[in-house]
Amino acid sequence: MFPNVLEVARKLIRERVQVGETVVDATMGNGNDTLFLAQLVQEEGKVIAFDIQKQAIEKTRERLEREGLANRVEMKLASHEEIDRLEISAAAIMFNLGYLPGGDKEITTQASSTIQAIQSGLRVLRPGGIMTVMIYWGHPAGEAEKEAVEAFCHELSQLDYLVLKYQYINQQNQAPFLLAIERRGQ
């Protein structure tokens, strides 16, 4: 079977991130990607994770503490639009758009702030680094966000970025898909 979209995102990140690097989870949620990234960069690395909901911070903190990895992660109760305020060079940045699983489905990522966050992330992404954007668009704000993110990615210069879309096209409903952006250069 083909790998699911999340497995592909993680594979692409594993191929590019080295132990000890700095990575970003732009949409912390329940901490799944935060945990994955903390394990990947190991003790020498650092994960910076963003979410606007206290519930996400609490769930992620509990999860990281159970795994003994809380010391590798800096959690920020802030919008992912603020990524470029960090003085970092990120090897990878992960986004999962939509709403917090198990949370208030009325609180979702929005097209305008997501585009600003992607722009912000691209400013700190190191050459050869990767940004993955999982687009969950089966919610009221999802279609507008999907269209805006895809349009933005179509406009990225191929001299500076490579953009990949990984999507199953014969799925019912609005199956999530992956956009992966690799920054070109050395």
N, C-alpha and C positions, 0 to 999 in steps of 0.2 A: 504494500500500500504506500501511497505517497505520504510524506510526513505532513502533519497538520501545520497550520501557519505559525503557531507559536514555536514549534520545534525548528522550523526553518529560521525564524528570527534568532533563536538561541544558537543555532549552528553557525550562522553568519557572524555573530558576535564572538563566539568561541574561537573562530578562525583568525580574528583580528586583534583581540585583547590579550595582553601579556600580564603575567603576575606582576603586581606592584603598581599597575596603572590606576588612573582615576576614571571612574565611570559615573553615569547619571541615570537614575530612574526618575523620569519626568512626571510620572503618574503612579505614585506609590501603591495606591489601592490597598489590597490585603497583604502586600509584601512578597508576592511570588517572584516578581522580577528582582526586587531588592535582594532577596535571599540568593537567587541565582547569581547575581552580580557579585555579592559579597564572597560567595564561594569561589567564583572565578578569579577575582583579583587577589585572593588570599590575604594573609596577615599584613603583607607589605603594601597592599593597595587601599583604595578608598572609594566608597560609594556615597554619592550625595543624592538623596531621595526627596522629592517634592510631593506634597498633596495639600489641598485646601481644606480638608476635612480632618478634624481631631480624631474621629473614629479610625481613619486610615493610619494615622500615626500610632495610635494605641495598639491596634491589631498587629501592625508591623513590628513595633517595639517588642511586644510579647513573643512574637514568632522568632525574632532575631535573638532574644535572650534565651529562649529554649534551645536554640542551636549554638549558642555561645559565640555569636557573630556580631553582637550589637556594637562592639568597639570599632568595627570597620565601616560603620554607616553613620553619616551625618544626616539627620532627618530635619526637613524644613517645612513648617506649616506656612506654606506660601505657594503662590501660583508658579507654574512652570515657565511662565513668561520671564522670570527672573534668573534664568540659567546663566545668561551672559554677565550678570553682576558678580559671578564667581570668577576669581582669577585662576582659571584652570585651563588645562589642555586635556579634553576628554577623549578617551579612546573609543567610547561607545555611549550612546544615549538611547534609552528605551522609552517609548510611549505606548500606552494602551488607552485608546480613546473610548469614550462612552461614560458609563456610570460605575460607581463603586459596587461590586457584587455584594449583595446582602445589605446594601445601604439604601439611601433615599434615591429612587430612580429619577426624581425630578432634578437632582443635582448632576449635571452632565458637563463634559467638556463642550466647549463652544467654538465654532469656526474661527471667529476673529482672534480669540486668545490662543487657540491652538496654532494658527499661522504665526502669530507673534512668538510663541514658544519655539516653534521649529526654526524660525529665523534666529532667535536668540541662541538656540543650541548649535546651529551651524557655525555661528561665530566662534564658539569655543571648541568645536570638533577638530581634533588634530588631523593632519594629512594622513590618509590611510585609515582614518577612523570611520565608524559606521553609526548611523542613526536608524533605528527601526521604529516604524509607526504601525501599530496594530489598529485597524479601523473596524470598530464595532459600530455599525450604523443602523441597527434595528431598534432605534428609539426616536422620539419626535425630532430632536435636534440633529440626529445622526446623518440624514441624507444631505443636509446643507453643509455639514462639516466635511463629509466625505468628498463632496464636489469641490469645496474650497481647497482642501488639502491636495487633491489630485491636480487641480488647476495650478496651484502653487508649484508643485513638483514638476509639472510639464514645462514650467518657465525657468527652471534651474539650468544654468549653463552646463552643457555637456563637457566643456573644457575644465570645469571645476568639480562637477559631481556626476556620479552615475546613479541612476534611480531604477530600481527593480520593483515590479509589482508581481506578487505571488497570490493567486486567487483561484479557487475552484469556481468554475463558471456554470456548473450544472446543479447547484445546490438550491433547495427551496429556501424560502424566507430570505433574509438578508445576511448571508454568511459573512463572517469577518474575513478580512484579507490583510495582507502585509505590504507595506511600502518600505523599502530599504534604501537608504541614501548613503552612498560611500563618497567621502571627500577624496578627491584625486590629489596626487602629489606625493612628495617624499616626506 
